[in-house]
Structure formats: structure tokens, C-alpha cells
Amino acid sequence: MALATLTYPEAIVIGLLQGVTELFPVSSLGHSVLLPAVIGGRWAQDLNMSADQSPYLAFLVAVHVATAVALVWFYRADWVRIVRGFVSSVRQRSITEPDQRLAWLLIVATIPVGLVGLALEHTVRTMFGRPLPVSLFLILNGVLLATVERLRSRRRAVPVPVGAGGVYASTTADDPDRRIATQSWRQVLLIGSAQILALLPGVSRSGAAIGAGLVRGLSHEDAARFAFLLATPVIAAAGVLKLPELAGPAGHGILGPVLAGSLVAGLAAYVSLRFLTRYFETRTLTPFAIYCVLAGLGGIAVSLTA
């Protein structure tokens, strides 16, 4: 059997897939496992993340970093305010402004998935990074998204302010960060902890965070915004921690495809963000729920006939 490698077509297609599915609530890791299996042949060999010294894992590290760069650039003005808020809160030893509170809310929400990810990410990926488990988790992801929307529609008749544990009441405030900053510490800890589900390939990190935000009372628009801000440090940290892998045997001879795929991933992530931030102003998770169930069923069919 020939050794696995990484071609330019593979890198560009997977880079595009990663840039879109990392932010759409449909699981980038799940699609990164399923697509090579569906195509089969050389793709299934080259893009096998469970293989020893696979260049695919090194490549996925790079495209995750590219996605994080796109997130930072898209929200660059917001991150400047958030970082300033964090620095000023440390200097003052107090939290008195929305930007200061938002900075600390993001830190608190990142801690659970950071700790669990460091401990379990490799084990979970090794155990479940195959087409059949991924397909089952994709179906689970769709069911969870649909359930969140159903629960929200039932509770919408009794709106109360954020922080009171109920459904989010729309406000005339123009600043979404002011609305998000009114969340309690317990609320953001629960939203951040929901991202742990995304360690299962097939469950979406953004979908879990948005869904948890909706359950805790945020609107679709604010839940998506908080999920995307929250994704920035999570994706960046995971990528940077594993970036040295590109300098090892797994990254040997694939620099060109890695750069091409990363560029495509970054551009796709930026375009996806522009679309999704407008989409969630008026729409719901339901279409993504339906897609995940259908994609999961299709994945099961492919797995059983392979």
C-alpha cells in the first residue's frame, strides 16, 4: 500500500469544507471524516485521521488556525474592545463596563471545553473518528438542534430578561454585546460546557453553543454572535497547541497543499460568517437540523455498503 500523502485537490476541497462547516452548525470534524469515505479510493487513504503519521491531521491543524484568523479578522473591532476591557478590568481590579464583563464571560465559558479537550480529544477522535460513529453523531446533532428549537417555541410566550433564567426578551438596545454581557456567570459556564459535546465527531461546536444560548434565553442573533466570539479562542488554542505537528514527520512535504487549503479555509470561513450573522437575525437552526439527520442517514448507508 502506498504511503498516505496530501494532494492539492484534496487540500482545496477539505479546506473549503472546513471553512464552511466549522461555523455552520453541522460539524466540521464529522464532515472531514465522512467526505473522504464517501469519495473512497485514494482520498479515503490520504484523508484518514486515524492512520499513524497521517498528514491529514497536520493539515487539519493548519486549516483550524486559518479559520481562527478569519474569525479574528471578522470581529477585529470587537476583539480590540474586548481585549481593552480585559486589560482595564485587571488594572482596576473590578468589572464595571460591558466590554470588561464580556471579556471575562468569554474566559469563563472557554475553561470547560479547554480542560476536557486537552484530556480527551485524542481518545475520543481515535475511538469515534470513523464513518459509522460520525453518522450516528450527526443524526444526534440534528435531533439536538431540532429539540432546542421546539423547546424555545414552546417557551416564547413568557419572555423575561436575560439573567433571570427564562426566554430572551428583545430589547431596543443597538449594542448586542451589551445584551450578551447581561448573562450570568452560570449561564455562560453552561453555554461553554455545551461545546464539550463537539469533541464527538459529528456534533457541532457552534451548534452546541448556539443551542445552549437559546435554551438559556438568548435570541438567535445574540446566541450566534456569542458562539462565534467563543469559538475564536477555542479554535485558535487548539490549532496553536498542535501546530508543531507540521514540523514533524506528518507535515513533511505537504507545505504547498497546506498553504493552499488554509487560504481556501480562511476565505470560506469569512464568507460563512458574513452569511450566518445575517441569517440568524431572522431564521432558526431547523434547516441545519434536517440537513444533519439526512447527512447522517446517508453516511450510515455508505458505511454499511462499503
C-alpha positions as CSV (number, residue, x, y, z in Angstrom):
1,M,0.0,0.0,0.0
2,A,1.3,3.4,-0.9
3,L,2.0,5.9,1.9
4,A,-0.7,8.5,2.5
5,T,0.1,11.9,1.2
6,L,-1.9,15.1,0.5
7,T,-2.7,16.5,-2.9
8,Y,-3.7,20.0,-3.9
9,P,-7.3,19.0,-4.9
10,E,-7.7,17.2,-1.6
11,A,-6.4,20.2,0.3
12,I,-8.5,22.7,-1.5
13,V,-11.7,20.7,-1.2
14,I,-11.2,19.9,2.5
15,G,-10.1,23.5,3.2
16,L,-13.4,24.7,1.7
17,L,-15.3,22.1,3.6
18,Q,-13.6,23.1,6.9
19,G,-14.1,26.8,6.4
20,V,-17.8,26.4,5.9
21,T,-18.7,23.6,8.4
22,E,-16.6,24.9,11.3
23,L,-19.0,27.7,11.7
24,F,-22.2,26.3,10.3
25,P,-23.8,24.1,13.0
26,V,-23.2,20.9,11.1
27,S,-19.8,19.6,12.5
28,S,-16.6,20.2,10.6
29,L,-14.9,17.1,12.1
30,G,-17.8,14.9,11.1
31,H,-17.7,16.1,7.5
32,S,-13.9,15.8,7.4
33,V,-14.3,12.1,8.2
34,L,-17.4,11.4,6.0
35,L,-16.4,13.1,2.8
36,P,-13.2,11.1,2.2
37,A,-15.1,7.9,3.0
38,V,-17.8,8.8,0.5
39,I,-15.3,9.6,-2.3
40,G,-13.3,6.5,-1.5
41,G,-10.1,5.4,-3.3
42,R,-7.0,7.5,-2.8
43,W,-9.0,10.1,-0.8
44,A,-10.0,7.6,1.8
45,Q,-6.4,6.6,2.2
46,D,-4.8,10.1,2.2
47,L,-7.5,11.7,4.4
48,N,-7.6,9.1,7.2
49,M,-7.2,10.8,10.5
50,S,-6.9,7.5,12.4
51,A,-3.8,6.4,10.5
52,D,-0.4,6.6,12.0
53,Q,1.6,9.7,11.0
54,S,-1.2,10.8,8.7
55,P,-0.6,14.2,7.0
56,Y,-4.3,14.8,7.2
57,L,-4.1,15.6,10.9
58,A,-1.3,18.1,10.4
59,F,-3.3,19.6,7.6
60,L,-6.5,19.9,9.8
61,V,-4.4,21.8,12.4
62,A,-3.4,24.4,9.8
63,V,-6.9,24.9,8.4
64,H,-8.2,25.4,12.0
65,V,-5.7,28.1,12.5
66,A,-6.8,29.7,9.2
67,T,-10.4,29.6,10.4
68,A,-9.4,31.3,13.7
69,V,-7.6,34.0,11.7
70,A,-10.8,34.6,9.8
71,L,-12.8,34.9,13.0
72,V,-10.3,37.4,14.5
73,W,-10.4,39.5,11.3
74,F,-14.2,39.5,11.0
75,Y,-14.6,40.5,14.7
76,R,-11.4,42.6,14.8
77,A,-13.1,45.8,16.1
78,D,-14.9,43.8,18.7
79,W,-11.8,42.0,19.9
80,V,-10.0,45.3,20.2
81,R,-12.7,46.4,22.6
82,I,-12.8,43.1,24.4
83,V,-9.0,43.0,25.0
84,R,-9.0,46.6,26.2
85,G,-11.9,45.7,28.5
86,F,-9.9,42.8,29.9
87,V,-6.8,44.9,30.4
88,S,-8.7,47.7,32.1
89,S,-10.5,45.3,34.4
90,V,-7.2,43.8,35.5
91,R,-5.8,47.2,36.2
92,Q,-8.8,48.4,38.0
93,R,-9.4,45.0,39.7
94,S,-13.1,45.4,39.0
95,I,-15.7,44.7,36.3
96,T,-17.8,47.7,35.8
97,E,-18.3,48.0,32.0
98,P,-19.9,45.7,29.4
99,D,-16.7,45.1,27.5
100,Q,-14.9,44.2,30.7
101,R,-17.7,41.8,31.6
102,L,-17.8,40.3,28.1
103,A,-14.1,39.6,28.2
104,W,-14.4,37.7,31.5
105,L,-17.6,35.9,30.3
106,L,-15.6,34.5,27.3
107,I,-12.8,33.4,29.5
108,V,-15.1,31.6,31.9
109,A,-17.0,29.9,29.0
110,T,-13.8,28.7,27.4
111,I,-12.4,26.9,30.5
112,P,-14.6,23.8,30.5
113,V,-14.0,22.8,26.9
114,G,-10.3,23.7,27.1
115,L,-9.7,21.4,30.1
116,V,-11.8,18.5,28.8
117,G,-10.4,18.9,25.3
118,L,-6.8,18.6,26.5
119,A,-7.7,15.4,28.4
120,L,-10.0,13.6,26.0
121,E,-9.7,15.0,22.4
122,H,-7.2,12.3,21.2
123,T,-9.0,9.4,22.8
124,V,-12.4,10.5,21.5
125,R,-11.1,11.1,18.0
126,T,-9.4,7.7,17.9
127,M,-12.5,5.9,19.2
128,F,-15.1,7.6,17.1
129,G,-13.3,9.1,14.1
130,R,-14.8,6.6,11.6
131,P,-17.8,7.0,9.2
132,L,-20.4,4.9,11.1
133,P,-20.0,6.6,14.6
134,V,-19.7,10.0,12.9
135,S,-23.0,9.4,11.0
136,L,-24.8,8.5,14.3
137,F,-23.4,11.6,16.0
138,L,-24.5,13.8,13.0
139,I,-28.1,12.5,13.5
140,L,-27.8,13.2,17.2
141,N,-26.6,16.7,16.3
142,G,-29.7,17.2,14.1
143,V,-32.0,15.9,16.8
144,L,-30.5,18.2,19.4
145,L,-30.8,21.3,17.2
146,A,-34.5,20.4,16.4
147,T,-35.2,19.8,20.1
148,V,-33.7,23.2,21.1
149,E,-35.9,25.0,18.5
150,R,-39.0,23.1,19.7
151,L,-38.3,23.9,23.4
152,R,-37.8,27.6,22.5
153,S,-41.0,27.9,20.5
154,R,-43.0,26.5,23.5
155,R,-41.5,29.0,26.0
156,R,-41.6,32.1,23.7
157,A,-44.9,33.2,25.2
158,V,-43.4,34.2,28.5
159,P,-40.4,36.5,27.8
160,V,-38.3,37.7,30.6
161,P,-34.9,39.5,30.7
162,V,-31.6,37.7,30.2
163,G,-30.1,36.7,33.5
164,A,-33.4,35.7,35.0
165,G,-33.2,32.2,33.6
166,G,-36.0,32.5,31.1
167,V,-36.5,33.3,27.5
168,Y,-34.7,36.3,26.0
169,A,-36.8,39.4,25.6
170,S,-35.9,41.6,22.6
171,T,-34.5,45.0,23.6
172,T,-34.3,48.3,21.7
173,A,-30.5,48.5,22.6
174,D,-28.4,48.6,19.5
175,D,-25.3,47.0,21.0
176,P,-25.6,43.2,21.0
177,D,-22.6,43.0,23.3
178,R,-24.4,44.9,26.0
179,R,-27.2,42.4,25.8
180,I,-24.8,39.4,25.8
181,A,-22.9,40.9,28.8
182,T,-26.1,40.8,30.9
183,Q,-25.8,37.0,31.1
184,S,-24.9,35.4,34.5
185,W,-21.7,33.6,35.1
186,R,-23.7,30.4,35.5
187,Q,-25.3,30.9,32.1
188,V,-22.1,31.3,30.2
189,L,-20.5,28.4,32.0
190,L,-23.3,26.2,30.8
191,I,-23.0,27.6,27.2
192,G,-19.3,27.0,27.3
193,S,-19.7,23.5,28.7
194,A,-22.0,22.6,25.9
195,Q,-19.1,22.8,23.5
196,I,-17.7,19.7,25.1
197,L,-20.2,17.7,23.1
198,A,-18.4,18.8,20.0
199,L,-15.4,16.5,20.9
200,L,-17.7,13.8,19.5
201,P,-17.1,13.9,15.7
202,G,-20.5,14.7,14.2
203,V,-21.6,17.1,16.9
204,S,-21.1,20.8,16.0
205,R,-19.3,23.2,18.3
206,S,-21.1,26.2,17.0
207,G,-24.4,24.3,17.1
208,A,-23.9,23.2,20.7
209,A,-23.0,26.8,21.8
210,I,-25.9,28.4,19.9
211,G,-28.4,25.8,21.1
212,A,-27.3,26.3,24.7
213,G,-27.5,30.1,24.3
214,L,-31.1,29.7,23.0
215,V,-32.0,27.4,25.9
216,R,-30.5,30.0,28.4
217,G,-32.6,32.8,26.9
218,L,-30.6,34.4,24.1
219,S,-32.1,35.3,20.7
220,H,-30.8,33.5,17.7
221,E,-28.7,36.6,16.7
222,D,-27.1,37.0,20.0
223,A,-26.6,33.3,20.6
224,A,-24.8,33.0,17.3
225,R,-22.7,36.1,18.0
226,F,-21.6,34.8,21.4
227,A,-20.9,31.3,19.9
228,F,-18.7,32.8,17.2
229,L,-16.8,35.0,19.6
230,L,-16.4,32.0,21.9
231,A,-15.2,29.8,19.0
232,T,-12.2,32.2,18.4
233,P,-10.1,31.3,21.4
234,V,-11.2,27.6,21.4
235,I,-10.2,27.1,17.7
236,A,-7.1,29.2,18.0
237,A,-5.8,27.5,21.1
238,A,-6.4,24.0,19.7
239,G,-4.6,24.9,16.5
240,V,-1.6,26.6,18.1
241,L,-1.1,23.8,20.6
242,K,-0.9,21.3,17.7
243,L,0.9,23.5,15.2
244,P,4.3,21.9,16.0
245,E,3.0,18.7,14.3
246,L,3.5,20.4,11.0
247,A,7.2,20.5,11.7
248,G,7.3,16.7,12.4
249,P,7.1,13.7,10.1
250,A,3.3,14.2,9.4
251,G,3.9,17.6,7.9
252,H,6.8,16.6,5.7
253,G,6.4,17.5,2.0
254,I,2.9,19.0,2.2
255,L,3.6,22.7,2.7
256,G,2.2,23.7,-0.6
257,P,-1.2,21.9,-0.2
258,V,-1.4,23.1,3.4
259,L,-1.0,26.7,2.4
260,A,-3.5,26.3,-0.4
261,G,-6.0,24.6,1.8
262,S,-5.5,27.1,4.6
263,L,-6.1,30.0,2.3
264,V,-9.3,28.5,1.0
265,A,-10.4,27.7,4.5
266,G,-9.8,31.2,5.8
267,L,-11.8,32.8,2.9
268,A,-14.6,30.3,3.2
269,A,-14.9,30.9,7.0
270,Y,-15.0,34.7,6.4
271,V,-17.8,34.4,3.8
272,S,-19.6,31.9,6.1
273,L,-19.5,34.4,8.9
274,R,-21.0,37.2,6.8
275,F,-23.8,34.9,5.8
276,L,-24.5,33.4,9.2
277,T,-24.6,36.7,11.1
278,R,-27.3,37.9,8.8
279,Y,-29.1,34.5,8.6
280,F,-29.6,34.3,12.4
281,E,-31.1,37.8,12.5
282,T,-34.4,36.3,11.3
283,R,-34.0,32.5,11.0
284,T,-33.6,29.4,13.0
285,L,-31.5,26.2,13.4
286,T,-34.2,24.0,11.9
287,P,-32.8,23.7,8.3
288,F,-29.4,22.6,9.7
289,A,-31.1,20.0,11.9
290,I,-32.8,18.5,8.9
291,Y,-29.6,18.5,6.9
292,C,-27.6,16.8,9.7
293,V,-30.2,14.0,10.0
294,L,-30.3,13.4,6.3
295,A,-26.4,13.5,6.1
296,G,-26.2,11.1,8.9
297,L,-28.6,8.7,7.3
298,G,-26.6,8.9,4.1
299,G,-23.4,8.3,6.0
300,I,-24.9,5.2,7.6
301,A,-25.9,3.9,4.2
302,V,-22.4,4.4,2.8
303,S,-20.8,2.8,5.8
304,L,-22.9,-0.3,5.6
305,T,-22.4,-0.8,1.9
306,A,-18.7,-0.1,1.9
